[in-house]
Structure formats: structure tokens, C-alpha cells
Amino acid sequence: MELKKKHSLHARRDVIPNYVVGRRAVLELLHDEAGREKIEKLYLAHGSQGPAIAEILHLVRTNKVPHGEIDRRKFQDLESREAGGVDTQGVMILLKAQDYFEIEDILSEKRTKTTPPLFIALDGIEDPHNMGAIIRSAEAGGADAVLMPKRGAVLTPAVYKASAGAATHIPIIKYGNLAETLARLQKEFGFTCYGLAGEGEKTIYQASYSGPVCLVAGSEDKGLHQLTRKRCDELLTIPLHGKTESLNASVATAVAIFEVARQRNIP
């Protein structure tokens, strides 16, 4: 969506540095013009080789991205300190201070768009792989923003890697209390908030997504918090036809996101 390519939104800035790691995620960022503008510096471990590394070097040189090759020991120190045990595959990108957005920022940009806004809210999801995968599906499915808690959920290198770079392309809104945030979306902005839950009385295929929508995804262990559950307009379930009893959080959220896109006929 055009929103993800612009820089006119008035973001609130977080000064904590973030790193993108892994060859695939780094390439995803380097191939995107807006993404390259977010790069502070690229670090490459001395001696790293392969087709992906050759492509990375070509892109940073062609686009004049600040970069440096450092010896293995110094790179391992950086990796240990900043990547939290994630396999960086010999390449790390330091991003400029992360931009976070307010609800009004996103909705003001949507006024000129014909498709109603779609937000994805994370409730208690802490696993970086699930978090990254949901962000990736949200960006790919045309969502306008992902809502994450101010405490707990962090855009770590593992999340960036799991999102395959999508975390740099979709606006992130930080919330303090999710139930209160959902209430505000409903009362002030006309959102319908759907909680994804196995016990939902209606399936994702029976719900209407014609207006502004917020899909709320809970953790695999605990699901949605009780206050979140009560605040949602409806709880939706995904019908399963095999012996598997449930889907993990990222898969279930992806299925719901693309059902919204299907109903809205987003190409």
C-alpha cells in the first residue's frame, strides 16, 4: 500500500536501536527504496561469501548504503551483544531509531483511500517467530498497522528476521492497555473488533469486514486476555476439518487477514 512508502506520518520516535539480521531479511530491506532510507549502517563479517552476500554488496555499493566489513571476532561480539543468539548469517543492519505511530497518524492517511482500515492487534504474543510471522502476513495482506504493547513486545532482531523484513514496511502502533485501545477504536473511529478464538460462535467466513476492522490475536498458550475478550465485538473461529485441534497464532492470524482481503477483493 502507498502508506508504507511515505514518510509524511508524524511518528513518535523510540531511541532504542534495532538490528535487522539474516541474509533474506537484509536483502528484503535493501531492495526497497524506503527501507534503505532507514538504514544507519550495514555490518558484514569478514570472509562471508555466497550469492546472497554478492547481491548484498552490489546493492549497498550501487545505492551508497553505509557499510563496513569487520573481522570475525568483532562481528561475533556485535552479534552476541545485539542479536540475542539469532543466527545472523554474517550480516547485520543497524536501523535508524525506530518510528512508532499513533492511531490518528494512520487514519489521517486513510482518508484518501477507498479500502477501510485494517489493524492487527497482538495480545500477549511474546514468541518472536510468531510475532514476526504475523507482521509479515499483516504487511503482505494489506493491513495498515500492527498494534503492539508498550511493554513486553519488542522489535528484536529475531522478530525482524522472522518477518523477512516486513517489520520495516508496516507502521507499528504501541498501546498501553489493549482493552482501552479497542474501546477507543470502536467509539471514536467506528472499528469493529474481532477476537480470534477457538470458541468463537461465528467463523471468520461469516463475519463482515466492510467497515474499519481490528483483528485481535492472542497467544497460543493463554489465548486472549479476559478483558480483551469482553471488549471484542465478536469472537471468530477458523473451522478445522482434519484431526488437528488448533492452528498456531501466526497461521490463524494469517488465515483471517487474507479472508478480510478476499472479502474486500484486494488484489
Secondary structure, 3 states (H helix, E strand, C coil): CHHHHCCCCCCEECCCCCEEECHHHHHHHHCCHHHHCCEEEEEEECCCCCHHHHHHHHHHHHCCCCEEEECHHHHHHHHHHHCCCCCCCCEEEEECCCEEECHHHHHHHHCCCCCCCEEEEEECCCCHHHHHHHHHHHHHCCCCEEEEECCCCCCCHHHHHHCCCHHHCCCEEEECCHHHHHHHHHHHHCCEEEEECCCCCEECCCCCCCCCEEEEEEECCCECCHHHHHHCCEEEECCCCCCCCCCCHHHHHHHHHHHHHHHCCCC
